[in-house]
Structures are given as C-alpha cells and as structure tokens.
C-alpha cells in the first residue's frame, strides 16, 4: 500500500471526516492578528447573529467544545437535582455520555422511553410521568428529543409538535439533541424555526463537528429565560474557551453561504446511494428507514470480520445486536460507496 496516499474514507463515523473548506478558511481568517478573548470577539458575535438569522428569532447562543458538554450543561439548566429527564432508551445522553448529564445536573435521573427506530412513542411520555407521582420518585421535568435519532431516523414536524405538547401538558421543558440537526433539516426540507421553537423546543444543541467543523457545538436557547447564568455553567464546566473565536469562526464559514445544509444534504444522498447499493445483496438486510446520512445493515459475523480484514471500519454497538452502522460524511464520495459495496458484495456472495 502506498503510504503517500491519503487514508481511506471510512463509514464508522462522521467524526472521522476532516474540516470542510469553508470552516477551515474561516478559522484561518480568524487567525490573522489579535482578537478579544473569552467570547467577546467579533467572530463569536457574527456567528451568534447568523444562528439568530437562520432560526429567525432572537435566541441566546453559547459555543462549547463538544456535544457531551452541550447536552449535559443545557439539561442541567432545565432541571434541579431532584428532577428527571425523559429520553429514548437509545439516546446519546443515555448510551454514550458516561453519566455526564446526571453529573452536571447534580444527579437528576434519566428515565428511558421505548419507541421504534429510535423515536419516542408519544404515549410513553404520560405513562412515565404518571406512573409515580409521589415525593419518593424523581419528578419528570425535561423531555429530550434526538433529531436526527441515533438510528438516523427523523421526527416529522407533526411528531415534534405532538411530543412537545405532551411535555407541556406534563409541565416539562423540551431539549433537542441536534448533533445531526443539519441532516434532519435537509431530510425534511423545512425551515429550522419550524422544527425548533415554533414546535415547542426550548433549547437546541446544534451540532457542528459532525457536519464539517473541527470541533464545537452551539447551545441555542429559544426560551431565553432558561439561559440565565448559563455562561457560568460553561465556565464551571471547563467549556469557556479563552480563544473562543476558533470555536465560533468555523460556524461563520458554514452558515454564511449555506454550506451546513449543502454538506448535510450530500451526506444524506450518499447514504441513500449506499442503501441502494447494498440493500439487495444476499445476506444483507436494511434494519431501519434510511432518512439521513446513515445506513444500519444486518450482516453476518463472517461478513463483518471479512470487511474489517479488508480495512473497512464501522461500528456494531450503536443499534441492536447484529446491526452494522454505516455513516456517511460531508466528504463521502460515490466512489467510496461503490468500493465499500463491491467488497461487501463479494463477501456476502461467498457467505
């Protein structure tokens, strides 16, 4: 293998991808000369205003290093330690954040809800809230929605509204984990405002790192009252960047000309192409609807092992047992899809 060639693009995670040109150029521009520190710089102001323009409302915006911090600190701002957050049983806040949401909320409990294909069953909300109402049980205070879900599916606008309304009837706030929010917007073809504050969402964790930014997520409070002293939470949680412009400038590059949606739509298109290429192969079964930039496929152990031996990387622990997660990125090409499908087809045909 020629060591001078760039590493193969993989399907394990959209975190594998590098920085997209627009984000990289903005970061380079922010590196010219001095700027005020701790978020009082012109880049952070411009990025925040662009987010307000995209959502068409005056929201409070904070930039943090990663999604775990975004989710954990925002959930902590919505509840007290004796409260609980309702989320899907496969939600990232439950399955992949090492207890951080409970830690930053001083022990507020996560209560898990069922639902097909990663989406919360609306009826499960009131059942969970009313199952116990005594003082010995943590009081449900927040509903956390993942959009797009951990299985790559999306809640329709009607579904988001219905879930938010159910939460309001139970006196709960609504949090949205939007690590792949851009992919959901691109998939539904709706205005960001329709999926968030107009549908009852109080706070959104707007993902950037999976969409082409090096690192950094935006915490967007549509209910501005809930953002009170959130800057102190960020500082205490180690999330106040001294050189904040290097977190916020890439957002300017992504947002000002619509690159965030173009790249998300491209990732979604590559996933549909991948589904078409492998969905009819012998021994391959598509496990969930392909709506965003990921395909979940049921593969035999022998085929998985064979693909790994050929140098392909993908996860097997996100969905149910036996499901391989094949994630497309902003820079996935049709050639990448074809090469993966060719190897998979060869191995599946031998199985």
Buried (B, 14 or more C-beta within 10 A) or exposed (E): EEEEEEEEBBBBBBEBBBBBEBBBBBBEEBEEEEBEEEBEBBBBBBBBBBBBEBBEBEBBBBBBBBBBBBBBBBBBBBBEEBBBBBBBBBBBBBBBBEEBBBBBBEEBBBBBBBBEBBBBEBEBBBEBBEEEEEEEEBBBBBBBBBBBBBBBBBBEBEBBBBBBBBBEEBEBBBBBBBBBBBBBBBBBEBBBBBBBBBBBBBBBBBBBBBBBBBBBBBBBBBBEEBBEEBBEBBEEBEBBBEBBBBBBBBBBBBBBEEBBBBBBBBBBBBBBBBBEBBBEBEBBEBBBBBBBBBBBBBBBEEBBEBBEEEEBEBBBEBBEEBBBBBBBBBBBBEEBBEBBBEBBBBBBEEB
